[in-house]
Amino acid sequence: MSLSVDYLKYESFNKLKGDLFQYSIQWRNFFPISEIERLGLRYVNNINLDEINPLNWKKYINSNLTSSLKFVKDRNLISRAFHNLELKYEDMNIRFQYGLHNPDYPSIIKEKEFILDYDAYLSREQDINEIPMRLESIMAV
């Protein structure tokens, strides 16, 4: 069982925190639980540009995130360049997925699209009343 809140447009952390607090109260009215096992925030940024070269991101993306593209001798053969980096901060995990996912995969990359997907979460038993405080700790990282 899970509760997920999706936004198409992010307004502010205070609005998100308030919404999640209200949803958790409503959730408890239907499912009388006092603890949750996972709490997280995930931001997926999908950057689509209408430009000719789908592999040139120098103006927009830090070159460290596109360094794997330099490895390939013939860049016109690339069908996907998507990466996963996971970090551990005490009881918090951060999964950062990024790159050229390519909606036309397994065809070569034709569209100029870059994804930055951040998923930060606490994976342990937590009191449901502590959601606002826990969200603050996730956002601090």
N, CA and C of each residue as an Amber inpcrd file, in Angstrom:
protein
   423
   0.8460000  -1.1610000   0.0000000   0.0000000   0.0000000   0.0000000
   0.8970000   1.2320000   0.0000000   0.5570000   2.2130000  -0.8260000
   1.3840000   3.4110000  -0.8760000   0.5310000   4.6350000  -1.1880000
   1.0790000   5.7660000  -0.8750000   0.4730000   7.0550000  -1.1850000
   1.4670000   7.8070000  -2.0380000   1.0270000   8.2430000  -3.1840000
   1.8890000   8.9780000  -4.1000000   1.1920000  10.2730000  -4.4860000
   1.9440000  11.3520000  -4.4970000   1.4160000  12.6460000  -4.9080000
   2.2520000  13.1130000  -6.0900000   1.6080000  13.3440000  -7.2090000
   2.3090000  13.7770000  -8.4130000   1.9140000  15.2070000  -8.7530000
   2.9050000  15.9980000  -9.0970000   2.6890000  17.3630000  -9.5560000
   3.2420000  17.4810000 -10.9690000   2.5190000  18.1350000 -11.8350000
   3.0520000  18.4180000 -13.1580000   3.9190000  19.6700000 -13.1260000
   3.6240000  20.5500000 -12.1590000   4.4090000  21.7720000 -12.0090000
   4.6560000  21.9940000 -10.5220000   5.9100000  22.0990000 -10.1670000
   6.2980000  22.3150000  -8.7780000   6.1520000  23.7940000  -8.4490000
   5.4500000  24.1020000  -7.3430000   5.2600000  25.4930000  -6.9400000
   6.2340000  25.8990000  -5.8490000   6.2110000  25.1890000  -4.7170000
   7.1180000  25.5120000  -3.6170000   7.1780000  24.3420000  -2.6460000
   8.2540000  24.2940000  -1.8830000   8.3910000  23.2260000  -0.8990000
   7.3280000  23.3490000   0.1810000   7.0000000  24.5810000   0.6060000
   5.9840000  24.7610000   1.6480000   4.6260000  24.2310000   1.2020000
   4.2660000  24.4440000  -0.0630000   2.9970000  23.9100000  -0.5700000
   3.0500000  22.3850000  -0.6020000   4.1470000  21.8210000  -1.0740000
   4.3010000  20.3720000  -1.1120000   4.2050000  19.7700000   0.2820000
   4.9130000  20.3620000   1.2310000   4.9010000  19.8620000   2.6100000
   3.4900000  19.9340000   3.1910000   2.7960000  21.0450000   2.9720000
   1.4230000  21.1890000   3.4700000   0.4840000  20.1750000   2.8440000
   0.6230000  19.9940000   1.5300000  -0.2210000  19.0110000   0.8430000
   0.0210000  17.6060000   1.3930000   1.2830000  17.2240000   1.5460000
   1.5880000  15.8850000   2.0400000   1.0980000  15.6880000   3.4700000
   1.1760000  16.7240000   4.2700000   0.6740000  16.6240000   5.6360000
  -0.8390000  16.3910000   5.6180000  -1.5600000  17.1600000   4.7930000
  -3.0130000  16.9930000   4.6900000  -3.3750000  15.6110000   4.1480000
  -2.6460000  15.1450000   3.1310000  -2.9200000  13.8200000   2.5720000
  -2.6600000  12.7330000   3.6050000  -1.6180000  12.9140000   4.4290000
  -1.3240000  11.8920000   5.4380000  -2.4360000  11.8290000   6.4890000
  -3.0280000  12.9820000   6.8140000  -4.1580000  12.9890000   7.7540000
  -5.3540000  12.2560000   7.1340000  -5.6500000  12.5660000   5.8870000
  -6.7610000  11.8860000   5.2100000  -6.4820000  10.3960000   5.0680000
  -5.2490000  10.0580000   4.7730000  -4.8400000   8.6520000   4.6410000
  -5.1300000   7.8880000   5.9270000  -4.7680000   8.4940000   7.0620000
  -4.9850000   7.8430000   8.3590000  -6.4610000   7.6460000   8.6610000
  -7.3160000   8.5250000   8.1340000  -8.7550000   8.3570000   8.3410000
  -9.2760000   7.0850000   7.6730000  -8.6790000   6.7180000   6.5350000
  -9.1000000   5.5090000   5.8260000  -8.3340000   4.2690000   6.2680000
  -7.0630000   4.4670000   6.5870000  -6.1930000   3.3520000   6.9700000
  -5.5370000   3.7190000   8.2970000  -6.0750000   3.2510000   9.4030000
  -5.5400000   3.6480000  10.7120000  -4.1580000   3.0300000  10.9950000
  -3.1410000   3.7160000  10.5060000  -1.7720000   3.2730000  10.7450000
  -1.0230000   4.3940000  11.4620000   0.0080000   4.0450000  12.1770000
   0.7770000   5.0660000  12.8780000   2.2030000   5.1780000  12.3440000
   2.6200000   4.1880000  11.5400000   3.9780000   4.2150000  11.0160000
   3.9860000   3.9180000   9.5220000   4.9900000   4.4640000   8.8640000
   5.2220000   4.1740000   7.4540000   6.6280000   3.5990000   7.3320000
   6.8920000   2.9130000   6.2410000   8.1940000   2.2810000   6.0630000
   9.1000000   3.0310000   5.1050000   8.5330000   3.9110000   4.2860000
   9.3470000   4.6470000   3.3200000   8.7320000   6.0100000   3.0850000
   9.5790000   7.0190000   3.0490000   9.1450000   8.3790000   2.7320000
  10.1830000   8.9730000   1.8020000   9.7300000   9.5220000   0.6980000
  10.7020000  10.0630000  -0.2330000  10.1470000  11.1820000  -1.0740000
  11.0600000  11.8740000  -1.7220000  10.7350000  12.9100000  -2.6960000
  11.4590000  12.5620000  -3.9890000  10.7460000  12.6900000  -5.0700000
  11.3580000  12.3990000  -6.3660000  11.0380000  13.5410000  -7.3190000
  12.0720000  14.0450000  -7.9410000  11.9290000  15.0960000  -8.9450000
  12.4650000  14.5520000 -10.2640000  11.6430000  14.5920000 -11.2990000
  12.0690000  14.1660000 -12.6220000  11.9870000  15.3800000 -13.5340000
  13.1420000  15.7910000 -14.0140000  13.2300000  16.9200000 -14.9320000
  13.5370000  16.3780000 -16.3130000  12.6190000  16.5920000 -17.2290000
  12.7830000  16.1220000 -18.5950000  13.0240000  17.3490000 -19.4720000
  14.2430000  17.4960000 -19.9390000  14.6240000  18.6620000 -20.7410000
  14.5320000  18.2890000 -22.2130000  13.5960000  18.9090000 -22.9140000
  13.4180000  18.6880000 -24.3550000  13.7320000  19.9800000 -25.0900000
  14.6220000  19.9060000 -26.0570000  14.9800000  21.0780000 -26.8340000
  14.7990000  20.7910000 -28.3220000  14.3440000  21.7900000 -29.0290000
  14.1620000  21.6580000 -30.4740000  15.4250000  22.1860000 -31.1550000
  16.4560000  21.3520000 -31.1410000  17.7300000  21.7040000 -31.7550000
  18.2090000  20.5370000 -32.6100000  19.1130000  20.8330000 -33.5170000
  19.5490000  19.8420000 -34.4940000  20.3840000  18.7200000 -33.8890000
  21.4050000  19.0310000 -33.1000000  22.3150000  18.0000000 -32.5870000
  21.8230000  17.4670000 -31.2420000  21.2920000  16.2510000 -31.2220000
  20.7430000  15.7160000 -29.9680000  21.8060000  15.3100000 -28.9400000
  23.0710000  15.3060000 -29.3280000  24.1240000  14.8750000 -28.4160000
  24.9680000  16.0350000 -27.8780000  24.6870000  17.2390000 -28.2980000
  25.4630000  18.3970000 -27.8450000  24.6990000  19.1040000 -26.7190000
  25.2120000  18.9320000 -25.5020000  24.5700000  19.5080000 -24.3230000
  25.4760000  20.4990000 -23.5940000  26.5480000  20.9450000 -24.2400000
  27.5520000  21.8050000 -23.5960000  26.9520000  23.0670000 -22.9730000
  25.9800000  23.6660000 -23.6200000  25.3980000  24.9220000 -23.1150000
  24.4540000  24.7050000 -21.9350000  23.9820000  23.4760000 -21.7190000
  22.8980000  23.2550000 -20.7680000  23.2270000  22.3250000 -19.5970000
  24.0890000  21.3440000 -19.8240000  24.3290000  20.2890000 -18.8460000
  25.8120000  20.2510000 -18.4900000  26.1010000  20.0820000 -17.2050000
  27.4820000  19.9450000 -16.7430000  28.1630000  18.8210000 -17.5210000
  29.3520000  19.0720000 -18.0230000  30.0550000  18.0950000 -18.8660000
  30.3580000  16.7860000 -18.1350000  30.4110000  16.7900000 -16.8100000
  30.6130000  15.5330000 -16.0790000  29.4560000  14.5530000 -16.2940000
  28.2670000  15.0870000 -16.5560000  27.0930000  14.2300000 -16.7530000
  26.9870000  13.7030000 -18.1860000  27.7980000  14.2300000 -19.0820000
  27.7760000  13.7710000 -20.4740000  29.1140000  13.1660000 -20.8930000
  29.9900000  12.9310000 -19.9510000  31.3400000  12.4530000 -20.2730000
  31.3450000  11.0920000 -20.9700000  30.3460000  10.2690000 -20.7310000
  30.3220000   8.9470000 -21.3830000  30.1650000   9.0660000 -22.8970000
  29.6370000  10.1750000 -23.3640000  29.4730000  10.3600000 -24.8120000
  30.8290000  10.4860000 -25.5050000  31.8580000  10.9510000 -24.7840000
  33.1960000  11.1220000 -25.3550000  33.8800000   9.7840000 -25.5920000
  33.4600000   8.7710000 -24.8980000  34.0590000   7.4430000 -24.9640000
  33.8550000   6.7780000 -26.3300000  32.7350000   7.0780000 -26.9720000
  32.3580000   6.4270000 -28.2320000  32.9870000   7.1550000 -29.4080000
  33.6700000   6.3980000 -30.2540000  34.3400000   6.9970000 -31.4150000
  33.3170000   7.5660000 -32.4100000  32.2790000   6.7850000 -32.7400000
  31.2420000   7.2460000 -33.6650000  29.9700000   7.5240000 -32.8600000
  29.7700000   8.7720000 -32.4910000  28.6280000   9.1510000 -31.6500000
  27.2850000   8.9280000 -32.3360000  27.2860000   8.7740000 -33.6410000
  26.0360000   8.5240000 -34.3690000  25.4920000   7.1170000 -34.1400000
  26.2270000   6.2910000 -33.4020000  25.7700000   4.9380000 -33.0940000
  25.0690000   4.8480000 -31.7390000  25.0570000   5.9160000 -30.9730000
  24.5190000   5.8840000 -29.6060000  22.9850000   5.7640000 -29.6360000
  22.4880000   4.7510000 -28.9470000  21.0340000   4.5770000 -28.8530000
  20.5140000   4.9130000 -27.4540000  21.4080000   4.9490000 -26.4740000
  21.0260000   5.3410000 -25.1160000  22.2950000   5.5900000 -24.3190000
  22.2420000   6.5980000 -23.4490000  23.3480000   6.8880000 -22.5310000
  22.7120000   7.3330000 -21.2240000  22.3060000   6.3630000 -20.4320000
  21.5690000   6.6510000 -19.2100000  22.3200000   6.0440000 -18.0330000
  22.4520000   6.8100000 -16.9550000  23.3300000   6.4190000 -15.8580000
  22.6020000   6.4530000 -14.5170000  23.1530000   5.7130000 -13.5760000
  22.5720000   5.5910000 -12.2450000  23.6750000   5.8050000 -11.2130000
  23.4600000   6.7560000 -10.3030000  24.3930000   7.0290000  -9.2180000
  23.5970000   6.9750000  -7.9250000  24.0630000   6.1560000  -6.9620000
  23.3500000   6.0430000  -5.6890000  24.2710000   6.4450000  -4.5540000
  23.7130000   7.2230000  -3.6270000  24.4580000   7.7350000  -2.4800000
  23.7510000   7.3330000  -1.1950000  24.5330000   7.1850000  -0.1270000
  23.9750000   6.8000000   1.1750000  24.4000000   7.8440000   2.2020000
  23.4340000   8.5320000   2.7960000  23.6560000   9.5060000   3.8670000
  22.9860000   8.9690000   5.1270000  23.7260000   8.3230000   5.9920000
  23.1880000   7.7150000   7.2160000  21.9410000   6.8910000   6.8840000
  20.7350000   7.3630000   7.2360000  19.5400000   6.5650000   6.9560000
  18.8070000   7.0060000   5.6830000  19.4190000   7.8890000   4.9140000
  18.7910000   8.3700000   3.6910000  19.5290000   7.8510000   2.4660000
  18.7690000   7.4970000   1.4530000  19.3240000   7.0660000   0.1720000
  18.9570000   8.0870000  -0.8920000  19.8750000   8.3040000  -1.8140000
  19.5960000   9.1670000  -2.9580000  19.9570000   8.3980000  -4.2110000
  19.0020000   8.2960000  -5.0940000  19.2290000   7.6770000  -6.4000000
  19.1290000   8.7900000  -7.4410000  20.1980000   8.9750000  -8.1880000
  20.2410000   9.9980000  -9.2360000  20.4300000   9.2850000 -10.5700000
  19.4140000   9.3610000 -11.4020000  19.4770000   8.7830000 -12.7420000
  19.4670000   9.9320000 -13.7390000  20.3300000   9.8320000 -14.7300000
  20.4640000  10.9630000 -15.6410000  20.9740000  10.5040000 -17.0010000
  20.6790000  11.3060000 -17.9860000  21.2400000  11.0450000 -19.3070000
  20.2300000  11.0870000 -20.4230000  20.6320000  10.4510000 -21.5100000
  19.8470000  10.4080000 -22.7330000  19.0920000   9.0810000 -22.7590000
  17.8650000   9.1210000 -22.3110000  17.0650000   7.8950000 -22.1850000
  16.6120000   7.3850000 -23.5440000  16.2920000   8.2650000 -24.4500000
  15.8910000   7.9720000 -25.8240000  14.5380000   7.2680000 -25.9280000
  13.4820000   8.0360000 -26.1830000  12.1450000   7.4460000 -26.3280000
  12.0230000   6.5320000 -27.5520000  12.9780000   6.6340000 -28.4960000
  12.9510000   5.8080000 -29.7080000  13.8360000   4.5640000 -29.5930000
  14.3500000   4.2900000 -28.4040000  15.2350000   3.1500000 -28.1960000
  14.5640000   1.8660000 -28.6750000  15.2190000   0.9980000 -29.4020000
  16.6610000   0.8600000 -29.6050000  17.2190000   1.5990000 -30.8220000
  16.4270000   2.4410000 -31.4650000  16.9590000   3.2560000 -32.5610000
  17.9880000   4.2370000 -32.0140000  18.7780000   4.8050000 -32.9130000
  19.7580000   5.7990000 -32.4700000  19.0290000   7.0480000 -31.9710000
  19.7270000   7.8450000 -31.2000000  19.1350000   9.0550000 -30.6110000
  18.8910000  10.0970000 -31.7020000  17.6330000  10.5430000 -31.8090000
  17.2470000  11.5640000 -32.7880000  16.7210000  12.8220000 -32.1100000
  16.0950000  12.6430000 -30.9330000  15.4960000  13.7620000 -30.2050000
  16.4910000  14.3120000 -29.1860000  16.4750000  15.6240000 -29.0060000
  17.3470000  16.2430000 -27.9980000  16.5730000  16.2790000 -26.6840000
  16.8310000  15.2540000 -25.8670000  16.1160000  15.0930000 -24.6070000
  17.1000000  14.5890000 -23.5510000  17.1110000  15.2720000 -22.3960000
  17.9940000  14.8860000 -21.2920000  17.1540000  14.7820000 -20.0310000
  17.3870000  13.7240000 -19.2580000  16.6070000  13.5010000 -18.0390000
  17.5010000  13.6280000 -16.8130000  16.9960000  14.3490000 -15.8130000
  17.6120000  14.4470000 -14.4870000  16.5600000  13.9450000 -13.5050000
  16.7910000  12.7900000 -12.9310000  15.8090000  12.1260000 -12.0750000
  16.4190000  11.9430000 -10.6840000  15.9160000  12.7030000  -9.7220000
  16.4180000  12.6630000  -8.3430000  15.3880000  11.9620000  -7.4620000
  15.8110000  10.9490000  -6.7340000  14.9240000  10.2230000  -5.8350000
  15.6200000  10.1020000  -4.4830000  15.1420000  10.8620000  -3.4950000
  15.7130000  10.8240000  -2.1460000  14.6730000  10.2070000  -1.2210000
  15.1110000   9.2280000  -0.3940000  14.1400000   8.5610000   0.4520000
  14.7670000   8.0140000   1.7280000  13.9200000   7.9440000   2.7520000
  14.2450000   7.3040000   4.0210000  13.5360000   5.9640000   4.0100000
  14.2650000   4.8990000   4.2510000  13.6820000   3.5660000   4.1910000
  13.8330000   2.8810000   5.5460000  12.9070000   3.2120000   6.4380000
  12.8480000   2.5970000   7.7670000  11.5210000   2.9920000   8.3930000
  11.1480000   2.3310000   9.4760000   9.8900000   2.6790000  10.1260000
   9.9510000   4.0920000  10.6790000   8.8700000   4.8520000  10.3990000
   8.7830000   6.2460000  10.8260000   7.3620000   6.5360000  11.2760000
   7.2420000   7.3660000  12.2820000   5.9290000   7.7900000  12.7670000
   5.2950000   8.6870000  11.7030000   4.0650000   8.3970000  11.3400000
   3.3910000   9.1440000  10.2810000   3.2310000  10.6250000  10.6400000
   3.1990000  10.9450000  11.9440000   3.0830000  12.3470000  12.3600000
   4.3650000  13.1340000  12.1190000   5.4530000  12.4460000  11.8310000
   6.7330000  13.1170000  11.6140000   7.0090000  13.4290000  10.1410000
   6.0230000  13.2240000   9.2810000   6.2310000  13.4570000   7.8480000
   6.7710000  14.8520000   7.5590000   6.1850000  15.9370000   8.0710000
   6.7360000  17.2660000   7.7460000   8.2070000  17.4190000   8.1520000
   8.5660000  16.9500000   9.3410000   9.9540000  17.0530000   9.8010000
  10.8770000  16.2070000   8.9220000  10.4370000  15.0070000   8.5600000
  11.2520000  14.1270000   7.7170000  11.4620000  14.7300000   6.3340000
  10.4200000  15.3730000   5.7980000  10.5690000  16.0320000   4.4980000
  11.6250000  17.1260000   4.5580000  11.6470000  17.8520000   5.6600000
  12.6780000  18.8910000   5.8440000  14.0690000  18.2780000   5.7800000
  14.2580000  17.1230000   6.4240000  15.5920000  16.5020000   6.4300000
  15.9680000  16.0020000   5.0470000  14.9950000  15.5150000   4.2790000
  15.2760000  15.0710000   2.9160000  15.6810000  16.2540000   2.0610000
  14.9710000  17.3640000   2.1920000  15.2670000  18.5430000   1.3620000
  16.6010000  19.1840000   1.7300000  17.1000000  18.9390000   2.9190000
  18.3520000  19.5660000   3.3590000  19.5720000  18.9870000   2.6600000
  19.4500000  17.8000000   2.0890000  20.6020000  17.1380000   1.4590000
  20.9070000  17.7330000   0.1150000
